[in-house]
Amino acid sequence: MSVEASSPAPSFESRVHATLLGGALGDSLGYAVEFDAIGAIHAKFGAGGLTSFAQLDGGSHFSDDTQMTLYTVDGLVEALEWANDGVAADEIACLWLAYLRWLATQDVAASSAAPVPQPRWIDGQEVLRHRRAPGNACLSGLASGEMGTAARPVNPDSKGCGTVMRSAPFGLVPHIPPQAVAKLSMDAASLTHGHPSARLSAAAFSLLIHHVIAGHDVRSAATRALQHVEALPTKAPELMERLHEALRLSADGTLLGPDELTAALGEGWVAEEALAVGLYAALATAGGSPEEHFRKAVVLAVNHSGDSDSTGSIAGNILGALYGEECLPMEWLEALEGPEVIRGMASRLLAVTTG
Protein backbone atom coordinates (compact mmCIF):
# COMPACT_ATOMS: atom_id res chain seq x y z
CA MET A 1 0.00 0.00 0.00
CA SER A 2 1.30 3.46 -0.81
CA VAL A 3 1.64 6.17 1.81
CA GLU A 4 -0.88 8.24 -0.09
CA ALA A 5 -3.51 5.53 0.25
CA SER A 6 -3.29 5.46 4.04
CA SER A 7 -2.85 9.14 4.95
CA PRO A 8 -3.61 12.51 3.38
CA ALA A 9 -1.13 13.48 0.71
CA PRO A 10 1.21 16.28 1.75
CA SER A 11 0.92 19.61 -0.03
CA PHE A 12 3.30 20.50 -2.81
CA GLU A 13 4.71 23.26 -0.61
CA SER A 14 5.40 20.82 2.21
CA ARG A 15 7.08 18.40 -0.20
CA VAL A 16 9.38 21.11 -1.58
CA HIS A 17 10.48 22.28 1.86
CA ALA A 18 10.95 18.71 3.06
CA THR A 19 12.92 17.62 0.00
CA LEU A 20 15.50 20.32 0.66
CA LEU A 21 15.45 20.03 4.46
CA GLY A 22 15.46 16.23 4.38
CA GLY A 23 18.42 16.19 2.05
CA ALA A 24 20.28 18.63 4.28
CA LEU A 25 19.59 16.45 7.33
CA GLY A 26 20.91 13.33 5.62
CA ASP A 27 23.89 15.25 4.30
CA SER A 28 24.67 16.72 7.73
CA LEU A 29 24.51 13.42 9.60
CA GLY A 30 26.56 11.71 6.91
CA TYR A 31 29.15 14.48 6.68
CA ALA A 32 30.22 13.70 10.24
CA VAL A 33 31.43 10.25 9.08
CA GLU A 34 32.00 10.82 5.35
CA PHE A 35 35.59 9.59 5.27
CA ASP A 36 35.31 7.00 8.06
CA ALA A 37 35.31 3.24 7.57
CA ILE A 38 32.46 1.42 9.28
CA GLY A 39 34.87 0.09 11.91
CA ALA A 40 35.83 3.62 12.87
CA ILE A 41 32.18 4.67 12.98
CA HIS A 42 31.38 1.82 15.37
CA ALA A 43 34.44 2.57 17.48
CA LYS A 44 33.33 6.17 17.91
CA PHE A 45 29.56 5.82 18.20
CA GLY A 46 28.99 2.23 19.33
CA ALA A 47 27.66 -0.88 17.65
CA GLY A 48 24.58 0.93 16.36
CA GLY A 49 26.68 3.55 14.60
CA LEU A 50 25.71 7.18 14.20
CA THR A 51 21.95 7.42 14.72
CA SER A 52 21.30 10.94 16.00
CA PHE A 53 22.64 14.47 15.95
CA ALA A 54 22.83 14.27 19.75
CA GLN A 55 25.90 12.05 19.30
CA LEU A 56 27.83 14.84 17.58
CA ASP A 57 29.78 16.81 20.16
CA GLY A 58 30.82 19.57 17.77
CA GLY A 59 27.39 20.25 16.27
CA SER A 60 26.38 19.51 12.70
CA HIS A 61 27.42 20.94 9.36
CA PHE A 62 26.11 20.24 5.90
CA SER A 63 28.51 19.73 3.03
CA ASP A 64 28.94 20.80 -0.57
CA ASP A 65 25.99 18.50 -1.37
CA THR A 66 23.50 20.86 0.27
CA GLN A 67 25.39 23.93 -0.92
CA MET A 68 25.21 22.84 -4.55
CA THR A 69 21.60 21.69 -4.21
CA LEU A 70 20.63 25.17 -3.02
CA TYR A 71 22.59 26.78 -5.84
CA THR A 72 20.76 24.48 -8.26
CA VAL A 73 17.53 25.87 -6.83
CA ASP A 74 18.82 29.41 -7.33
CA GLY A 75 19.76 28.79 -10.95
CA LEU A 76 16.29 27.43 -11.64
CA VAL A 77 14.68 30.33 -9.78
CA GLU A 78 16.58 32.89 -11.86
CA ALA A 79 15.54 31.21 -15.11
CA LEU A 80 11.93 31.10 -13.96
CA GLU A 81 12.02 34.73 -12.86
CA TRP A 82 13.03 35.71 -16.38
CA ALA A 83 10.32 33.47 -17.85
CA ASN A 84 7.66 34.93 -15.57
CA ASP A 85 8.66 38.38 -16.82
CA GLY A 86 8.14 37.23 -20.39
CA VAL A 87 11.83 37.00 -21.23
CA ALA A 88 13.27 33.79 -22.62
CA ALA A 89 16.27 32.59 -20.61
CA ASP A 90 18.76 29.80 -21.11
CA GLU A 91 18.15 27.60 -18.08
CA ILE A 92 21.54 25.89 -18.29
CA ALA A 93 23.32 29.23 -18.56
CA CYS A 94 21.50 30.36 -15.40
CA LEU A 95 22.59 27.17 -13.66
CA TRP A 96 26.18 27.63 -14.84
CA LEU A 97 26.21 31.16 -13.44
CA ALA A 98 24.77 29.86 -10.16
CA TYR A 99 27.47 27.19 -9.92
CA LEU A 100 30.14 29.79 -10.69
CA ARG A 101 28.82 31.82 -7.76
CA TRP A 102 29.03 28.68 -5.61
CA LEU A 103 32.61 28.21 -6.80
CA ALA A 104 33.45 31.66 -5.47
CA THR A 105 32.21 30.61 -2.01
CA GLN A 106 34.87 27.89 -2.09
CA ASP A 107 37.66 30.44 -2.61
CA VAL A 108 38.41 29.02 -6.04
CA ALA A 109 38.92 31.45 -8.91
CA ALA A 110 37.35 30.69 -12.25
CA SER A 111 39.30 31.22 -15.44
CA SER A 112 39.28 34.74 -16.83
CA ALA A 113 37.28 33.26 -19.73
CA ALA A 114 34.30 32.74 -17.43
CA PRO A 115 31.63 35.43 -17.06
CA VAL A 116 31.31 37.33 -13.79
CA PRO A 117 27.82 36.59 -12.43
CA GLN A 118 25.75 39.24 -10.71
CA PRO A 119 25.26 38.50 -6.99
CA ARG A 120 21.93 37.21 -5.72
CA TRP A 121 20.32 36.70 -2.31
CA ILE A 122 21.88 33.29 -1.78
CA ASP A 123 25.40 34.68 -2.18
CA GLY A 124 25.03 36.81 0.93
CA GLN A 125 24.29 33.85 3.21
CA GLU A 126 27.41 33.38 5.30
CA VAL A 127 26.48 29.84 6.30
CA LEU A 128 27.10 28.74 2.73
CA ARG A 129 30.59 30.19 2.55
CA HIS A 130 32.48 27.21 3.93
CA ARG A 131 34.60 24.63 2.16
CA ARG A 132 33.14 21.24 3.04
CA ALA A 133 35.07 18.67 0.99
CA PRO A 134 33.82 19.75 -2.45
CA GLY A 135 34.24 17.29 -5.31
CA ASN A 136 37.30 17.76 -7.50
CA ALA A 137 35.35 17.47 -10.74
CA CYS A 138 32.90 20.17 -9.65
CA LEU A 139 35.77 22.50 -8.79
CA SER A 140 37.90 21.83 -11.88
CA GLY A 141 34.97 21.81 -14.29
CA LEU A 142 33.72 25.18 -13.13
CA ALA A 143 37.18 26.71 -12.72
CA SER A 144 37.93 25.90 -16.35
CA GLY A 145 35.73 28.80 -17.44
CA GLU A 146 34.15 26.59 -20.10
CA MET A 147 30.41 26.00 -20.14
CA GLY A 148 30.23 22.27 -20.59
CA THR A 149 27.52 20.86 -22.82
CA ALA A 150 26.19 17.40 -23.58
CA ALA A 151 28.14 17.44 -26.84
CA ARG A 152 31.29 18.89 -25.26
CA PRO A 153 31.25 18.26 -21.51
CA VAL A 154 34.08 19.24 -19.23
CA ASN A 155 35.73 16.35 -17.37
CA PRO A 156 34.45 13.87 -19.98
CA ASP A 157 35.59 10.80 -18.04
CA SER A 158 34.35 11.83 -14.60
CA LYS A 159 31.36 10.09 -13.05
CA GLY A 160 31.69 11.28 -9.47
CA CYS A 161 28.53 11.71 -7.43
CA GLY A 162 28.71 15.51 -7.69
CA THR A 163 26.00 15.44 -10.35
CA VAL A 164 23.43 13.27 -8.65
CA MET A 165 23.69 14.78 -5.16
CA ARG A 166 22.65 18.23 -6.44
CA SER A 167 19.85 17.18 -8.80
CA ALA A 168 16.74 16.79 -6.63
CA PRO A 169 15.54 20.36 -7.42
CA PHE A 170 14.98 19.50 -11.09
CA GLY A 171 12.23 17.16 -9.91
CA LEU A 172 10.56 19.96 -7.94
CA VAL A 173 9.65 22.14 -10.92
CA PRO A 174 5.93 21.57 -11.55
CA HIS A 175 4.06 21.48 -14.85
CA ILE A 176 6.94 20.21 -16.98
CA PRO A 177 7.06 16.75 -18.58
CA PRO A 178 9.52 14.01 -17.59
CA GLN A 179 11.51 14.56 -20.78
CA ALA A 180 12.22 18.15 -19.74
CA VAL A 181 13.22 17.08 -16.22
CA ALA A 182 15.68 14.55 -17.64
CA LYS A 183 17.16 16.97 -20.17
CA LEU A 184 17.60 19.75 -17.61
CA SER A 185 19.40 17.51 -15.15
CA MET A 186 21.62 15.88 -17.79
CA ASP A 187 22.59 19.20 -19.34
CA ALA A 188 23.34 20.66 -15.90
CA ALA A 189 25.46 17.62 -15.06
CA SER A 190 27.50 18.24 -18.21
CA LEU A 191 28.68 21.52 -16.70
CA THR A 192 31.03 19.55 -14.45
CA HIS A 193 30.93 15.85 -15.37
CA GLY A 194 30.88 14.24 -18.79
CA HIS A 195 30.66 10.50 -18.15
CA PRO A 196 27.29 9.05 -19.26
CA SER A 197 26.72 7.46 -15.86
CA ALA A 198 27.12 10.80 -14.10
CA ARG A 199 24.68 12.48 -16.45
CA LEU A 200 22.12 9.66 -16.48
CA SER A 201 22.28 9.22 -12.70
CA ALA A 202 21.31 12.87 -12.35
CA ALA A 203 18.40 12.27 -14.73
CA ALA A 204 17.26 9.13 -12.93
CA PHE A 205 17.33 10.87 -9.55
CA SER A 206 15.50 14.00 -10.66
CA LEU A 207 12.89 11.86 -12.45
CA LEU A 208 12.42 9.79 -9.30
CA ILE A 209 11.76 12.98 -7.31
CA HIS A 210 9.46 14.24 -10.09
CA HIS A 211 7.32 11.09 -9.91
CA VAL A 212 7.25 11.03 -6.09
CA ILE A 213 6.10 14.66 -6.07
CA ALA A 214 3.36 13.65 -8.52
CA GLY A 215 2.03 11.13 -5.98
CA HIS A 216 3.77 7.84 -6.73
CA ASP A 217 5.35 5.72 -4.03
CA VAL A 218 9.13 5.41 -4.11
CA ARG A 219 9.31 2.02 -5.81
CA SER A 220 6.87 3.02 -8.54
CA ALA A 221 8.66 6.34 -9.02
CA ALA A 222 12.04 4.62 -9.26
CA THR A 223 10.71 2.09 -11.76
CA ARG A 224 9.27 4.85 -13.93
CA ALA A 225 12.52 6.82 -13.76
CA LEU A 226 14.50 3.72 -14.69
CA GLN A 227 12.26 2.98 -17.66
CA HIS A 228 12.67 6.53 -18.93
CA VAL A 229 16.45 6.49 -18.60
CA GLU A 230 16.72 3.06 -20.22
CA ALA A 231 14.91 4.44 -23.27
CA LEU A 232 17.35 7.32 -23.77
CA PRO A 233 19.90 7.04 -26.59
CA THR A 234 22.80 7.57 -24.17
CA LYS A 235 23.60 4.40 -22.24
CA ALA A 236 25.20 3.69 -18.87
CA PRO A 237 24.98 -0.06 -18.18
CA GLU A 238 26.52 0.25 -14.72
CA LEU A 239 23.74 2.62 -13.63
CA MET A 240 21.04 0.24 -14.82
CA GLU A 241 22.74 -2.65 -13.03
CA ARG A 242 23.04 -0.79 -9.72
CA LEU A 243 19.46 0.51 -9.74
CA HIS A 244 17.96 -2.86 -10.66
CA GLU A 245 19.99 -4.42 -7.85
CA ALA A 246 18.80 -1.76 -5.37
CA LEU A 247 15.19 -2.50 -6.32
CA ARG A 248 15.72 -6.26 -6.04
CA LEU A 249 17.57 -6.22 -2.73
CA SER A 250 15.14 -3.80 -1.10
CA ALA A 251 12.21 -6.10 -1.90
CA ASP A 252 13.40 -9.22 -0.07
CA GLY A 253 12.61 -8.01 3.46
CA THR A 254 16.11 -8.38 4.90
CA LEU A 255 18.22 -5.32 5.68
CA LEU A 256 21.78 -5.45 4.43
CA GLY A 257 24.55 -4.79 6.91
CA PRO A 258 27.07 -2.01 6.16
CA ASP A 259 29.62 -4.30 4.52
CA GLU A 260 26.94 -6.16 2.56
CA LEU A 261 25.51 -2.84 1.40
CA THR A 262 28.75 -1.53 -0.05
CA ALA A 263 29.67 -4.92 -1.51
CA ALA A 264 26.35 -5.05 -3.37
CA LEU A 265 25.84 -1.42 -4.37
CA GLY A 266 29.17 0.35 -3.90
CA GLU A 267 30.48 2.98 -1.52
CA GLY A 268 28.79 5.92 -3.20
CA TRP A 269 31.80 7.85 -4.46
CA VAL A 270 30.54 7.62 -8.04
CA ALA A 271 27.13 8.71 -9.22
CA GLU A 272 25.37 5.41 -9.86
CA GLU A 273 26.53 3.98 -6.52
CA ALA A 274 25.39 7.00 -4.50
CA LEU A 275 21.95 6.87 -6.10
CA ALA A 276 21.64 3.11 -5.61
CA VAL A 277 22.58 3.26 -1.92
CA GLY A 278 20.27 6.20 -1.22
CA LEU A 279 17.39 4.53 -3.06
CA TYR A 280 17.97 1.19 -1.32
CA ALA A 281 17.95 2.91 2.08
CA ALA A 282 14.65 4.65 1.34
CA LEU A 283 13.00 1.46 0.10
CA ALA A 284 14.39 -1.16 2.49
CA THR A 285 13.41 0.70 5.67
CA ALA A 286 9.76 1.36 4.77
CA GLY A 287 7.29 0.92 7.62
CA GLY A 288 6.16 2.70 10.74
CA SER A 289 5.37 6.39 10.87
CA PRO A 290 6.85 8.80 8.33
CA GLU A 291 9.30 10.06 10.96
CA GLU A 292 10.35 6.52 11.88
CA HIS A 293 10.88 5.69 8.23
CA PHE A 294 12.95 8.83 7.68
CA ARG A 295 15.17 8.15 10.68
CA LYS A 296 15.78 4.52 9.73
CA ALA A 297 16.51 5.35 6.10
CA VAL A 298 19.01 8.10 6.85
CA VAL A 299 20.77 6.02 9.51
CA LEU A 300 21.11 3.12 7.07
CA ALA A 301 22.28 5.46 4.32
CA VAL A 302 25.11 7.02 6.32
CA ASN A 303 26.48 4.09 8.33
CA HIS A 304 28.86 2.47 5.86
CA SER A 305 32.39 2.81 4.56
CA GLY A 306 31.83 5.33 1.82
CA ASP A 307 30.43 8.69 0.75
CA SER A 308 28.02 8.91 3.65
CA ASP A 309 26.93 12.51 3.17
CA SER A 310 25.88 12.00 -0.45
CA THR A 311 24.02 8.74 0.19
CA GLY A 312 22.37 10.27 3.25
CA SER A 313 21.41 13.37 1.31
CA ILE A 314 19.79 11.35 -1.48
CA ALA A 315 17.78 9.22 0.97
CA GLY A 316 16.66 12.37 2.80
CA ASN A 317 15.63 14.08 -0.44
CA ILE A 318 13.54 11.07 -1.47
CA LEU A 319 11.61 10.69 1.77
CA GLY A 320 11.16 14.44 2.18
CA ALA A 321 9.53 14.47 -1.26
CA LEU A 322 7.38 11.48 -0.32
CA TYR A 323 6.05 12.54 3.06
CA GLY A 324 6.48 16.29 3.29
CA GLU A 325 7.55 17.93 6.52
CA GLU A 326 5.80 15.50 8.86
CA CYS A 327 8.67 13.02 8.45
CA LEU A 328 11.40 15.40 9.63
CA PRO A 329 12.44 14.78 13.27
CA MET A 330 12.05 17.99 15.25
CA GLU A 331 15.22 17.56 17.29
CA TRP A 332 17.16 16.92 14.07
CA LEU A 333 15.80 20.14 12.58
CA GLU A 334 16.82 22.00 15.73
CA ALA A 335 20.39 20.77 15.21
CA LEU A 336 20.45 21.62 11.49
CA GLU A 337 22.79 24.32 10.27
CA GLY A 338 21.18 27.24 8.42
CA PRO A 339 17.56 26.05 8.25
CA GLU A 340 16.38 29.57 7.47
CA VAL A 341 18.54 29.63 4.34
CA ILE A 342 17.22 26.25 3.19
CA ARG A 343 13.64 27.37 3.79
CA GLY A 344 14.43 30.66 2.10
CA MET A 345 15.45 28.87 -1.08
CA ALA A 346 12.40 26.60 -0.92
CA SER A 347 10.17 29.67 -0.61
CA ARG A 348 11.87 31.32 -3.58
CA LEU A 349 11.28 28.25 -5.72
CA LEU A 350 7.64 28.12 -4.66
CA ALA A 351 7.18 31.83 -5.37
CA VAL A 352 8.20 31.45 -9.02
CA THR A 353 6.40 28.15 -9.61
CA THR A 354 3.13 28.53 -7.70
CA GLY A 355 2.95 32.25 -6.94
Salt bridges, closest charged atoms under 4 A:
GLU4 OE2 - ARG15 NH2 3.98
ASP74 OD2 - ARG101 NH2 2.83
ASP74 OD2 - ARG120 NE 2.90
GLU81 OE1 - ARG120 NH1 3.14
ASP123 OD2 - ARG101 NH1 3.01
ASP187 OD2 - LYS183 NZ 2.60
GLU230 OE2 - HIS244 NE2 2.93
GLU238 OE2 - LYS159 NZ 3.19
GLU238 OE2 - HIS195 NE2 3.94
GLU245 OE2 - ARG248 NH2 2.77
GLU272 OE2 - LYS159 NZ 2.95
GLU273 OE2 - ARG242 NH2 3.36
GLU291 OE2 - ARG295 NH2 2.84
GLU325 OE1 - ARG343 NH2 2.74
GLU331 OE2 - ARG295 NH2 2.41
GLU337 OE2 - HIS61 ND1 2.99
GLU337 OE1 - ARG132 NH1 3.00
